[in-house]
Amino acid sequence: MTRWLLAILLTARSAGAAPVREQCQTLLQAKALQNARVGLYVLDLETNTELCSHHGDELLIPASNVKVVSTAAALDALKANFR
């Protein structure tokens, strides 16, 4: 699952909204996630446009490996001195 999430993060930057939505749907339909609580929110940082959302406004407890990916993405987008 982590590989799929990372693939979405890497391709979201260069793909249009429709391909990202399709990738999100593919990820969410994975058999491994059938009984999982999943929240997903992808935003185009250049246009501030929501590309896909699935329970994106729910507060969930992330797994430790997701924290690493989320932190790396945030640091890349916002830079270390962001406040």
Residue pairs with C-beta under 8 A, 6 or more apart in sequence:
1 27
1 30
1 32
1 33
2 65
2 66
2 69
4 26
4 27
4 30
5 27
5 66
5 69
6 69
7 23
8 20
8 23
8 24
8 27
8 42
9 69
9 73
11 19
11 20
11 23
12 20
12 23
12 42
12 44
12 51
15 23
17 44
17 49
17 51
17 52
20 42
20 51
20 52
21 51
21 52
24 40
24 42
24 51
24 52
24 54
25 52
27 33
27 40
28 38
28 40
28 54
37 55
37 58
37 60
38 54
38 55
38 60
39 54
39 55
39 56
39 58
39 60
40 52
40 53
40 54
40 55
40 56
41 50
41 52
41 53
41 54
41 56
41 57
42 50
42 51
42 52
42 53
43 49
43 50
43 51
44 50
44 51
45 77
50 56
62 70
